[in-house]
Amino acid sequence: MAGLNDTDLLLNDDWQIAQATGGDALLVSGLDCFFQDIRLEAQTQEGELFYDETWGWSLLDFIQQQDDELTRLEITQRVRLKLARREEIDSETIEATAQFNGDTVSVYVSFRFKGDDKEYQLEIELDRVKVEVIVK
């Protein structure tokens, strides 16, 4: 998992390595790197990463499920647990709600970093094909 002080390769909208005009790979660091890592993990099924079988949120498990209170609770619990694994996030501040909208599921998440009063928000949209994470 990437932390707040890490650097990684910048990925474009198609999750390919972003290139500068000269062809070199671009880098991302700090908060942008941290949120890129969260977006990647949210879109990954648990167990897909061969060296860390717990990495991945497996949110696509919830597509085709009934819209009921138990399913919404399962979704929000999974998101909370996965975010709480990140030592930079104050787990007491993680709040999540899930809402079904026809064939899609929307998950709204807010949290704070330890020692910081600023609230960060994520909006996660799930449909039959993909998971999209928007940092607000």
N, CA, C and O atoms as a GROMACS GRO file, in nm:
protein
  544
    1MET      N    1   0.083  -0.118   0.000
    1MET     CA    2   0.000   0.000   0.000
    1MET      C    3   0.088   0.124   0.000
    1MET      O    4   0.188   0.132   0.071
    2ALA      N    5   0.048   0.219  -0.080
    2ALA     CA    6   0.122   0.346  -0.086
    2ALA      C    7   0.084   0.433   0.033
    2ALA      O    8  -0.031   0.436   0.076
    3GLY      N    9   0.182   0.504   0.085
    3GLY     CA   10   0.159   0.596   0.194
    3GLY      C   11   0.163   0.740   0.144
    3GLY      O   12   0.177   0.765   0.025
    4LEU      N   13   0.150   0.833   0.236
    4LEU     CA   14   0.148   0.975   0.201
    4LEU      C   15   0.283   1.027   0.152
    4LEU      O   16   0.288   1.131   0.087
    5ASN      N   17   0.390   0.958   0.182
    5ASN     CA   18   0.523   1.003   0.142
    5ASN      C   19   0.583   0.919   0.031
    5ASN      O   20   0.703   0.928   0.005
    6ASP      N   21   0.502   0.838  -0.034
    6ASP     CA   22   0.552   0.748  -0.138
    6ASP      C   23   0.543   0.811  -0.276
    6ASP      O   24   0.474   0.910  -0.298
    7THR      N   25   0.616   0.750  -0.368
    7THR     CA   26   0.616   0.789  -0.509
    7THR      C   27   0.592   0.664  -0.592
    7THR      O   28   0.639   0.555  -0.560
    8ASP      N   29   0.517   0.680  -0.700
    8ASP     CA   30   0.485   0.568  -0.787
    8ASP      C   31   0.476   0.620  -0.931
    8ASP      O   32   0.485   0.740  -0.954
    9LEU      N   33   0.460   0.529  -1.024
    9LEU     CA   34   0.436   0.567  -1.163
    9LEU      C   35   0.296   0.624  -1.175
    9LEU      O   36   0.201   0.569  -1.120
   10LEU      N   37   0.283   0.734  -1.247
   10LEU     CA   38   0.152   0.793  -1.271
   10LEU      C   39   0.078   0.710  -1.374
   10LEU      O   40   0.134   0.674  -1.478
   11LEU      N   41  -0.047   0.679  -1.346
   11LEU     CA   42  -0.130   0.602  -1.439
   11LEU      C   43  -0.232   0.696  -1.502
   11LEU      O   44  -0.286   0.784  -1.435
   12ASN      N   45  -0.259   0.676  -1.631
   12ASN     CA   46  -0.357   0.760  -1.700
   12ASN      C   47  -0.498   0.707  -1.674
   12ASN      O   48  -0.517   0.615  -1.594
   13ASP      N   49  -0.597   0.765  -1.743
   13ASP     CA   50  -0.737   0.725  -1.723
   13ASP      C   51  -0.765   0.581  -1.763
   13ASP      O   52  -0.863   0.522  -1.717
   14ASP      N   53  -0.678   0.524  -1.849
   14ASP     CA   54  -0.694   0.384  -1.890
   14ASP      C   55  -0.607   0.291  -1.806
   14ASP      O   56  -0.591   0.174  -1.840
   15TRP      N   57  -0.552   0.341  -1.696
   15TRP     CA   58  -0.467   0.267  -1.604
   15TRP      C   59  -0.339   0.216  -1.670
   15TRP      O   60  -0.285   0.113  -1.632
   16GLN      N   61  -0.292   0.291  -1.769
   16GLN     CA   62  -0.163   0.265  -1.832
   16GLN      C   63  -0.063   0.367  -1.781
   16GLN      O   64  -0.102   0.474  -1.733
   17ILE      N   65   0.066   0.336  -1.790
   17ILE     CA   66   0.169   0.429  -1.743
   17ILE      C   67   0.164   0.556  -1.826
   17ILE      O   68   0.173   0.550  -1.949
   18ALA      N   69   0.151   0.670  -1.759
   18ALA     CA   70   0.146   0.800  -1.828
   18ALA      C   71   0.287   0.836  -1.872
   18ALA      O   72   0.384   0.817  -1.800
   19GLN      N   73   0.294   0.890  -1.993
   19GLN     CA   74   0.424   0.925  -2.048
   19GLN      C   75   0.433   1.075  -2.074
   19GLN      O   76   0.337   1.138  -2.117
   20ALA      N   77   0.552   1.130  -2.048
   20ALA     CA   78   0.580   1.268  -2.084
   20ALA      C   79   0.598   1.275  -2.235
   20ALA      O   80   0.608   1.171  -2.300
   21THR      N   81   0.603   1.394  -2.290
   21THR     CA   82   0.617   1.408  -2.436
   21THR      C   83   0.745   1.345  -2.487
   21THR      O   84   0.750   1.301  -2.602
   22GLY      N   85   0.849   1.338  -2.405
   22GLY     CA   86   0.974   1.275  -2.444
   22GLY      C   87   0.973   1.124  -2.432
   22GLY      O   88   1.070   1.058  -2.468
   23GLY      N   89   0.863   1.067  -2.382
   23GLY     CA   90   0.851   0.923  -2.370
   23GLY      C   91   0.883   0.868  -2.233
   23GLY      O   92   0.859   0.750  -2.206
   24ASP      N   93   0.937   0.952  -2.144
   24ASP     CA   94   0.968   0.906  -2.009
   24ASP      C   95   0.838   0.883  -1.929
   24ASP      O   96   0.737   0.948  -1.954
   25ALA      N   97   0.843   0.791  -1.835
   25ALA     CA   98   0.729   0.766  -1.747
   25ALA      C   99   0.718   0.880  -1.647
   25ALA      O  100   0.818   0.925  -1.591
   26LEU      N  101   0.596   0.925  -1.623
   26LEU     CA  102   0.571   1.030  -1.525
   26LEU      C  103   0.554   0.967  -1.387
   26LEU      O  104   0.512   0.852  -1.375
   27LEU      N  105   0.585   1.044  -1.284
   27LEU     CA  106   0.572   0.997  -1.147
   27LEU      C  107   0.463   1.074  -1.075
   27LEU      O  108   0.428   1.186  -1.113
   28VAL      N  109   0.412   1.013  -0.971
   28VAL     CA  110   0.314   1.077  -0.884
   28VAL      C  111   0.360   1.051  -0.741
   28VAL      O  112   0.410   0.943  -0.710
   29SER      N  113   0.343   1.150  -0.654
   29SER     CA  114   0.387   1.132  -0.515
   29SER      C  115   0.290   1.201  -0.420
   29SER      O  116   0.199   1.272  -0.460
   30GLY      N  117   0.314   1.177  -0.292
   30GLY     CA  118   0.234   1.240  -0.188
   30GLY      C  119   0.088   1.199  -0.190
   30GLY      O  120   0.056   1.082  -0.210
   31LEU      N  121   0.001   1.296  -0.170
   31LEU     CA  122  -0.142   1.273  -0.163
   31LEU      C  123  -0.197   1.213  -0.292
   31LEU      O  124  -0.284   1.125  -0.289
   32ASP      N  125  -0.147   1.260  -0.406
   32ASP     CA  126  -0.192   1.206  -0.535
   32ASP      C  127  -0.158   1.058  -0.548
   32ASP      O  128  -0.238   0.980  -0.600
   33CYS      N  129  -0.040   1.019  -0.502
   33CYS     CA  130   0.001   0.879  -0.504
   33CYS      C  131  -0.089   0.796  -0.412
   33CYS      O  132  -0.132   0.686  -0.448
   34PHE      N  133  -0.116   0.849  -0.295
   34PHE     CA  134  -0.200   0.781  -0.196
   34PHE      C  135  -0.339   0.754  -0.254
   34PHE      O  136  -0.390   0.643  -0.243
   35PHE      N  137  -0.400   0.856  -0.316
   35PHE     CA  138  -0.534   0.839  -0.372
   35PHE      C  139  -0.533   0.752  -0.497
   35PHE      O  140  -0.630   0.680  -0.523
   36GLN      N  141  -0.427   0.756  -0.575
   36GLN     CA  142  -0.416   0.665  -0.690
   36GLN      C  143  -0.416   0.520  -0.640
   36GLN      O  144  -0.479   0.434  -0.700
   37ASP      N  145  -0.346   0.495  -0.530
   37ASP     CA  146  -0.340   0.360  -0.474
   37ASP      C  147  -0.477   0.316  -0.421
   37ASP      O  148  -0.515   0.200  -0.438
   38ILE      N  149  -0.550   0.407  -0.358
   38ILE     CA  150  -0.685   0.374  -0.311
   38ILE      C  151  -0.774   0.340  -0.430
   38ILE      O  152  -0.849   0.243  -0.425
   39ARG      N  153  -0.767   0.420  -0.535
   39ARG     CA  154  -0.849   0.392  -0.654
   39ARG      C  155  -0.816   0.254  -0.712
   39ARG      O  156  -0.906   0.179  -0.750
   40LEU      N  157  -0.687   0.221  -0.719
   40LEU     CA  158  -0.648   0.090  -0.772
   40LEU      C  159  -0.699  -0.023  -0.684
   40LEU      O  160  -0.752  -0.122  -0.733
   41GLU      N  161  -0.683  -0.006  -0.552
   41GLU     CA  162  -0.728  -0.113  -0.462
   41GLU      C  163  -0.879  -0.130  -0.468
   41GLU      O  164  -0.929  -0.243  -0.465
   42ALA      N  165  -0.953  -0.020  -0.476
   42ALA     CA  166  -1.099  -0.028  -0.481
   42ALA      C  167  -1.147  -0.100  -0.607
   42ALA      O  168  -1.253  -0.163  -0.605
   43GLN      N  169  -1.071  -0.091  -0.715
   43GLN     CA  170  -1.111  -0.152  -0.841
   43GLN      C  171  -1.064  -0.297  -0.855
   43GLN      O  172  -1.095  -0.364  -0.953
   44THR      N  173  -0.989  -0.344  -0.758
   44THR     CA  174  -0.929  -0.476  -0.766
   44THR      C  175  -1.008  -0.576  -0.682
   44THR      O  176  -1.057  -0.543  -0.574
   45GLN      N  177  -1.018  -0.697  -0.734
   45GLN     CA  178  -1.078  -0.804  -0.656
   45GLN      C  179  -0.974  -0.858  -0.558
   45GLN      O  180  -0.857  -0.875  -0.593
   46GLU      N  181  -1.016  -0.885  -0.437
   46GLU     CA  182  -0.926  -0.940  -0.336
   46GLU      C  183  -0.865  -1.070  -0.388
   46GLU      O  184  -0.935  -1.156  -0.441
   47GLY      N  185  -0.734  -1.081  -0.372
   47GLY     CA  186  -0.663  -1.200  -0.417
   47GLY      C  187  -0.598  -1.187  -0.554
   47GLY      O  188  -0.522  -1.275  -0.593
   48GLU      N  189  -0.628  -1.081  -0.629
   48GLU     CA  190  -0.569  -1.064  -0.762
   48GLU      C  191  -0.421  -1.028  -0.756
   48GLU      O  192  -0.347  -1.057  -0.850
   49LEU      N  193  -0.378  -0.967  -0.649
   49LEU     CA  194  -0.238  -0.927  -0.635
   49LEU      C  195  -0.162  -1.043  -0.571
   49LEU      O  196  -0.184  -1.074  -0.454
   50PHE      N  197  -0.075  -1.107  -0.648
   50PHE     CA  198  -0.016  -1.234  -0.605
   50PHE      C  199   0.066  -1.224  -0.476
   50PHE      O  200   0.078  -1.322  -0.404
   51TYR      N  201   0.122  -1.109  -0.447
   51TYR     CA  202   0.206  -1.098  -0.327
   51TYR      C  203   0.132  -1.040  -0.206
   51TYR      O  204   0.191  -1.026  -0.099
   52ASP      N  205   0.004  -1.006  -0.221
   52ASP     CA  206  -0.076  -0.960  -0.108
   52ASP      C  207  -0.221  -1.000  -0.135
   52ASP      O  208  -0.295  -0.927  -0.200
   53GLU      N  209  -0.260  -1.115  -0.086
   53GLU     CA  210  -0.393  -1.168  -0.114
   53GLU      C  211  -0.505  -1.092  -0.045
   53GLU      O  212  -0.622  -1.113  -0.078
   54THR      N  213  -0.473  -1.003   0.049
   54THR     CA  214  -0.576  -0.924   0.116
   54THR      C  215  -0.600  -0.790   0.047
   54THR      O  216  -0.696  -0.720   0.081
   55TRP      N  217  -0.514  -0.754  -0.049
   55TRP     CA  218  -0.528  -0.627  -0.120
   55TRP      C  219  -0.641  -0.638  -0.220
   55TRP      O  220  -0.650  -0.738  -0.292
   56GLY      N  221  -0.726  -0.540  -0.228
   56GLY     CA  222  -0.841  -0.540  -0.318
   56GLY      C  223  -0.969  -0.534  -0.237
   56GLY      O  224  -0.979  -0.594  -0.130
   57TRP      N  225  -1.065  -0.461  -0.288
   57TRP     CA  226  -1.190  -0.442  -0.215
   57TRP      C  227  -1.301  -0.536  -0.260
   57TRP      O  228  -1.400  -0.551  -0.188
   58SER      N  229  -1.288  -0.599  -0.374
   58SER     CA  230  -1.389  -0.693  -0.426
   58SER      C  231  -1.529  -0.633  -0.429
   58SER      O  232  -1.626  -0.700  -0.393
   59LEU      N  233  -1.540  -0.510  -0.471
   59LEU     CA  234  -1.671  -0.444  -0.474
   59LEU      C  235  -1.763  -0.500  -0.582
   59LEU      O  236  -1.885  -0.489  -0.571
   60LEU      N  237  -1.705  -0.559  -0.686
   60LEU     CA  238  -1.791  -0.617  -0.790
   60LEU      C  239  -1.873  -0.734  -0.738
   60LEU      O  240  -1.966  -0.778  -0.804
   61ASP      N  241  -1.839  -0.785  -0.620
   61ASP     CA  242  -1.919  -0.891  -0.557
   61ASP      C  243  -2.063  -0.846  -0.533
   61ASP      O  244  -2.154  -0.929  -0.524
   62PHE      N  245  -2.085  -0.716  -0.524
   62PHE     CA  246  -2.216  -0.664  -0.486
   62PHE      C  247  -2.305  -0.630  -0.605
   62PHE      O  248  -2.422  -0.597  -0.587
   63ILE      N  249  -2.251  -0.638  -0.725
   63ILE     CA  250  -2.335  -0.617  -0.842
   63ILE      C  251  -2.427  -0.737  -0.855
   63ILE      O  252  -2.385  -0.850  -0.829
   64GLN      N  253  -2.548  -0.716  -0.892
   64GLN     CA  254  -2.652  -0.819  -0.906
   64GLN      C  255  -2.712  -0.862  -0.772
   64GLN      O  256  -2.792  -0.955  -0.768
   65GLN      N  257  -2.674  -0.796  -0.663
   65GLN     CA  258  -2.734  -0.830  -0.534
   65GLN      C  259  -2.859  -0.747  -0.511
   65GLN      O  260  -2.878  -0.642  -0.571
   66GLN      N  261  -2.943  -0.796  -0.423
   66GLN     CA  262  -3.065  -0.726  -0.388
   66GLN      C  263  -3.032  -0.598  -0.311
   66GLN      O  264  -2.937  -0.593  -0.233
   67ASP      N  265  -3.111  -0.496  -0.335
   67ASP     CA  266  -3.098  -0.371  -0.260
   67ASP      C  267  -3.172  -0.388  -0.128
   67ASP      O  268  -3.294  -0.371  -0.121
   68ASP      N  269  -3.098  -0.422  -0.026
   68ASP     CA  270  -3.157  -0.431   0.106
   68ASP      C  271  -3.058  -0.379   0.210
   68ASP      O  272  -2.941  -0.352   0.178
   69GLU      N  273  -3.104  -0.365   0.331
   69GLU     CA  274  -3.022  -0.306   0.436
   69GLU      C  275  -2.896  -0.388   0.464
   69GLU      O  276  -2.790  -0.331   0.489
   70LEU      N  277  -2.905  -0.519   0.459
   70LEU     CA  278  -2.791  -0.606   0.486
   70LEU      C  279  -2.682  -0.589   0.379
   70LEU      O  280  -2.564  -0.582   0.412
   71THR      N  281  -2.721  -0.583   0.253
   71THR     CA  282  -2.623  -0.565   0.146
   71THR      C  283  -2.556  -0.429   0.157
   71THR      O  284  -2.434  -0.420   0.144
   72ARG      N  285  -2.633  -0.324   0.183
   72ARG     CA  286  -2.572  -0.191   0.200
   72ARG      C  287  -2.476  -0.191   0.318
   72ARG      O  288  -2.370  -0.128   0.311
   73LEU      N  289  -2.512  -0.259   0.426
   73LEU     CA  290  -2.424  -0.269   0.542
   73LEU      C  291  -2.295  -0.345   0.508
   73LEU      O  292  -2.187  -0.304   0.550
   74GLU      N  293  -2.306  -0.454   0.431
   74GLU     CA  294  -2.187  -0.529   0.389
   74GLU      C  295  -2.092  -0.442   0.306
   74GLU      O  296  -1.971  -0.446   0.326
   75ILE      N  297  -2.148  -0.365   0.214
   75ILE     CA  298  -2.066  -0.278   0.129
   75ILE      C  299  -1.993  -0.175   0.214
   75ILE      O  300  -1.872  -0.159   0.202
   76THR      N  301  -2.065  -0.106   0.299
   76THR     CA  302  -2.003   0.000   0.379
   76THR      C  303  -1.901  -0.057   0.478
   76THR      O  304  -1.798   0.005   0.504
   77GLN      N  305  -1.929  -0.174   0.534
   77GLN     CA  306  -1.833  -0.238   0.626
   77GLN      C  307  -1.705  -0.275   0.554
   77GLN      O  308  -1.596  -0.255   0.607
   78ARG      N  309  -1.718  -0.328   0.433
   78ARG     CA  310  -1.599  -0.366   0.357
   78ARG      C  311  -1.513  -0.243   0.327
   78ARG      O  312  -1.391  -0.246   0.343
   79VAL      N  313  -1.577  -0.136   0.284
   79VAL     CA  314  -1.503  -0.013   0.254
   79VAL      C  315  -1.435   0.040   0.379
   79VAL      O  316  -1.318   0.078   0.374
   80ARG      N  317  -1.506   0.042   0.491
   80ARG     CA  318  -1.446   0.091   0.617
   80ARG      C  319  -1.326   0.006   0.658
   80ARG      O  320  -1.222   0.059   0.695
   81LEU      N  321  -1.342  -0.126   0.652
   81LEU     CA  322  -1.234  -0.216   0.693
   81LEU      C  323  -1.110  -0.199   0.604
   81LEU      O  324  -0.998  -0.198   0.654
   82LYS      N  325  -1.131  -0.187   0.474
   82LYS     CA  326  -1.018  -0.173   0.382
   82LYS      C  327  -0.947  -0.040   0.402
   82LYS      O  328  -0.824  -0.034   0.400
   83LEU      N  329  -1.022   0.067   0.422
   83LEU     CA  330  -0.958   0.197   0.447
   83LEU      C  331  -0.890   0.200   0.584
   83LEU      O  332  -0.785   0.263   0.599
   84ALA      N  333  -0.946   0.134   0.681
   84ALA     CA  334  -0.888   0.134   0.816
   84ALA      C  335  -0.753   0.063   0.821
   84ALA      O  336  -0.676   0.084   0.914
   85ARG      N  337  -0.724  -0.020   0.722
   85ARG     CA  338  -0.593  -0.087   0.716
   85ARG      C  339  -0.480   0.012   0.686
   85ARG      O  340  -0.363  -0.018   0.711
   86ARG      N  341  -0.514   0.127   0.634
   86ARG     CA  342  -0.414   0.228   0.600
   86ARG      C  343  -0.382   0.310   0.725
   86ARG      O  344  -0.468   0.379   0.779
   87GLU      N  345  -0.258   0.300   0.768
   87GLU     CA  346  -0.219   0.362   0.895
   87GLU      C  347  -0.231   0.513   0.897
   87GLU      O  348  -0.238   0.572   1.005
   88GLU      N  349  -0.234   0.578   0.783
   88GLU     CA  350  -0.244   0.724   0.777
   88GLU      C  351  -0.385   0.774   0.806
   88GLU      O  352  -0.404   0.890   0.846
   89ILE      N  353  -0.484   0.688   0.786
   89ILE     CA  354  -0.624   0.727   0.803
   89ILE      C  355  -0.668   0.702   0.946
   89ILE      O  356  -0.641   0.597   1.004
   90ASP      N  357  -0.737   0.801   1.004
   90ASP     CA  358  -0.796   0.788   1.136
   90ASP      C  359  -0.923   0.704   1.121
   90ASP      O  360  -1.025   0.754   1.074
   91SER      N  361  -0.917   0.578   1.160
   91SER     CA  362  -1.028   0.485   1.137
   91SER      C  363  -1.157   0.528   1.206
   91SER      O  364  -1.266   0.490   1.163
   92GLU      N  365  -1.146   0.607   1.312
   92GLU     CA  366  -1.265   0.655   1.382
   92GLU      C  367  -1.345   0.754   1.299
   92GLU      O  368  -1.463   0.777   1.326
   93THR      N  369  -1.283   0.814   1.198
   93THR     CA  370  -1.350   0.917   1.118
   93THR      C  371  -1.408   0.863   0.987
   93THR      O  372  -1.471   0.938   0.912
   94ILE      N  373  -1.388   0.735   0.959
   94ILE     CA  374  -1.437   0.679   0.832
   94ILE      C  375  -1.589   0.662   0.839
   94ILE      O  376  -1.642   0.595   0.928
   95GLU      N  377  -1.657   0.724   0.745
   95GLU     CA  378  -1.802   0.710   0.733
   95GLU      C  379  -1.833   0.669   0.590
   95GLU      O  380  -1.773   0.721   0.496
   96ALA      N  381  -1.927   0.578   0.574
   96ALA     CA  382  -1.962   0.532   0.440
   96ALA      C  383  -2.112   0.504   0.433
   96ALA      O  384  -2.172   0.454   0.528
   97THR      N  385  -2.170   0.536   0.318
   97THR     CA  386  -2.310   0.502   0.291
   97THR      C  387  -2.317   0.444   0.150
   97THR      O  388  -2.240   0.483   0.062
   98ALA      N  389  -2.409   0.352   0.130
   98ALA     CA  390  -2.426   0.289  -0.001
   98ALA      C  391  -2.570   0.310  -0.046
   98ALA      O  392  -2.663   0.310   0.034
   99GLN      N  393  -2.584   0.328  -0.177
   99GLN     CA  394  -2.716   0.352  -0.234
   99GLN      C  395  -2.725   0.280  -0.369
   99GLN      O  396  -2.635   0.294  -0.452
  100PHE      N  397  -2.832   0.206  -0.391
  100PHE     CA  398  -2.854   0.139  -0.519
  100PHE      C  399  -2.934   0.233  -0.609
  100PHE      O  400  -3.031   0.294  -0.566
  101ASN      N  401  -2.891   0.242  -0.734
  101ASN     CA  402  -2.958   0.325  -0.834
  101ASN      C  403  -2.978   0.240  -0.960
  101ASN      O  404  -2.901   0.250  -1.055
  102GLY      N  405  -3.080   0.159  -0.960
  102GLY     CA  406  -3.102   0.071  -1.074
  102GLY      C  407  -2.992  -0.034  -1.082
  102GLY      O  408  -2.977  -0.115  -0.991
  103ASP      N  409  -2.914  -0.032  -1.192
  103ASP     CA  410  -2.807  -0.129  -1.212
  103ASP      C  411  -2.673  -0.085  -1.154
  103ASP      O  412  -2.573  -0.154  -1.171
  104THR      N  413  -2.670   0.027  -1.087
  104THR     CA  414  -2.545   0.077  -1.029
  104THR      C  415  -2.557   0.090  -0.879
  104THR      O  416  -2.666   0.099  -0.822
  105VAL      N  417  -2.440   0.092  -0.815
  105VAL     CA  418  -2.433   0.113  -0.670
  105VAL      C  419  -2.340   0.232  -0.649
  105VAL      O  420  -2.230   0.237  -0.705
  106SER      N  421  -2.383   0.326  -0.567
  106SER     CA  422  -2.301   0.441  -0.531
  106SER      C  423  -2.262   0.429  -0.385
  106SER      O  424  -2.346   0.402  -0.299
  107VAL      N  425  -2.134   0.451  -0.358
  107VAL     CA  426  -2.084   0.448  -0.221
  107VAL      C  427  -2.018   0.582  -0.194
  107VAL      O  428  -1.930   0.625  -0.269
  108TYR      N  429  -2.061   0.649  -0.088
  108TYR     CA  430  -2.006   0.778  -0.050
  108TYR      C  431  -1.926   0.759   0.077
  108TYR      O  432  -1.976   0.706   0.176
  109VAL      N  433  -1.800   0.804   0.074
  109VAL     CA  434  -1.708   0.780   0.185
  109VAL      C  435  -1.644   0.912   0.225
  109VAL      O  436  -1.611   0.995   0.141
  110SER      N  437  -1.627   0.931   0.355
  110SER     CA  438  -1.550   1.044   0.405
  110SER      C  439  -1.458   0.994   0.516
  110SER      O  440  -1.489   0.897   0.585
  111PHE      N  441  -1.344   1.062   0.531
  111PHE     CA  442  -1.247   1.027   0.636
  111PHE      C  443  -1.150   1.141   0.656
  111PHE      O  444  -1.145   1.235   0.576
  112ARG      N  445  -1.074   1.131   0.763
  112ARG     CA  446  -0.966   1.227   0.792
  112ARG      C  447  -0.838   1.148   0.816
  112ARG      O  448  -0.839   1.033   0.859
  113PHE      N  449  -0.726   1.215   0.787
  113PHE     CA  450  -0.598   1.157   0.821
  113PHE      C  451  -0.570   1.182   0.968
  113PHE      O  452  -0.622   1.277   1.027
  114LYS      N  453  -0.489   1.098   1.028
  114LYS     CA  454  -0.450   1.116   1.168
  114LYS      C  455  -0.381   1.251   1.183
  114LYS      O  456  -0.292   1.285   1.105
  115GLY      N  457  -0.422   1.328   1.283
  115GLY     CA  458  -0.362   1.457   1.311
  115GLY      C  459  -0.401   1.567   1.214
  115GLY      O  460  -0.337   1.672   1.212
  116ASP      N  461  -0.505   1.546   1.134
  116ASP     CA  462  -0.548   1.645   1.035
  116ASP      C  463  -0.699   1.664   1.048
  116ASP      O  464  -0.772   1.567   1.063
  117ASP      N  465  -0.745   1.788   1.042
  117ASP     CA  466  -0.888   1.816   1.053
  117ASP      C  467  -0.960   1.818   0.919
  117ASP      O  468  -1.083   1.823   0.914
  118LYS      N  469  -0.884   1.815   0.809
  118LYS     CA  470  -0.946   1.822   0.677
  118LYS      C  471  -1.015   1.689   0.645
  118LYS      O  472  -0.957   1.582   0.662
  119GLU      N  473  -1.138   1.700   0.597
  119GLU     CA  474  -1.213   1.581   0.559
  119GLU      C  475  -1.194   1.555   0.410
  119GLU      O  476  -1.203   1.647   0.328
  120TYR      N  477  -1.168   1.431   0.374
  120TYR     CA  478  -1.154   1.389   0.236
  120TYR      C  479  -1.274   1.303   0.200
  120TYR      O  480  -1.325   1.228   0.284
  121GLN      N  481  -1.317   1.312   0.076
  121GLN     CA  482  -1.434   1.238   0.033
  121GLN      C  483  -1.404   1.158  -0.093
  121GLN      O  484  -1.331   1.202  -0.181
  122LEU      N  485  -1.464   1.039  -0.099
  122LEU     CA  486  -1.456   0.954  -0.216
  122LEU      C  487  -1.598   0.922  -0.260
  122LEU      O  488  -1.687   0.902  -0.177
  123GLU      N  489  -1.618   0.916  -0.389
  123GLU     CA  490  -1.745   0.870  -0.443
  123GLU      C  491  -1.712   0.750  -0.532
  123GLU      O  492  -1.635   0.762  -0.627
  124ILE      N  493  -1.770   0.637  -0.500
  124ILE     CA  494  -1.741   0.513  -0.572
  124ILE      C  495  -1.868   0.472  -0.646
  124ILE      O  496  -1.975   0.458  -0.587
  125GLU      N  497  -1.854   0.453  -0.777
  125GLU     CA  498  -1.966   0.411  -0.861
  125GLU      C  499  -1.936   0.271  -0.915
  125GLU      O  500  -1.832   0.248  -0.977
  126LEU      N  501  -2.027   0.178  -0.890
  126LEU     CA  502  -2.013   0.041  -0.938
  126LEU      C  503  -2.120   0.013  -1.042
  126LEU      O  504  -2.236   0.048  -1.023
  127ASP      N  505  -2.080  -0.050  -1.149
  127ASP     CA  506  -2.179  -0.104  -1.241
  127ASP      C  507  -2.135  -0.243  -1.282
  127ASP      O  508  -2.038  -0.294  -1.226
  128ARG      N  509  -2.201  -0.304  -1.375
  128ARG     CA  510  -2.172  -0.443  -1.411
  128ARG      C  511  -2.032  -0.465  -1.465
  128ARG      O  512  -1.982  -0.578  -1.464
  129VAL      N  513  -1.968  -0.359  -1.512
  129VAL     CA  514  -1.841  -0.374  -1.580
  129VAL      C  515  -1.725  -0.315  -1.501
  129VAL      O  516  -1.613  -0.367  -1.509
  130LYS      N  517  -1.748  -0.210  -1.426
  130LYS     CA  518  -1.634  -0.140  -1.367
  130LYS      C  519  -1.666  -0.079  -1.232
  130LYS      O  520  -1.782  -0.068  -1.190
  131VAL      N  521  -1.558  -0.039  -1.167
  131VAL     CA  522  -1.565   0.038  -1.042
  131VAL      C  523  -1.493   0.169  -1.070
  131VAL      O  524  -1.379   0.169  -1.117
  132GLU      N  525  -1.557   0.281  -1.042
  132GLU     CA  526  -1.495   0.411  -1.060
  132GLU      C  527  -1.489   0.482  -0.926
  132GLU      O  528  -1.587   0.486  -0.853
  133VAL      N  529  -1.372   0.538  -0.894
  133VAL     CA  530  -1.353   0.609  -0.768
  133VAL      C  531  -1.318   0.752  -0.800
  133VAL      O  532  -1.224   0.779  -0.875
  134ILE      N  533  -1.393   0.844  -0.743
  134ILE     CA  534  -1.370   0.987  -0.763
  134ILE      C  535  -1.333   1.047  -0.630
  134ILE      O  536  -1.405   1.032  -0.531
  135VAL      N  537  -1.219   1.116  -0.627
  135VAL     CA  538  -1.172   1.183  -0.505
  135VAL      C  539  -1.226   1.324  -0.509
  135VAL      O  540  -1.209   1.396  -0.608
  136LYS      N  541  -1.291   1.365  -0.402
  136LYS     CA  542  -1.348   1.501  -0.397
  136LYS      C  543  -1.274   1.585  -0.296
  136LYS      O  544  -1.307   1.702  -0.277
   0.00000   0.00000   0.00000
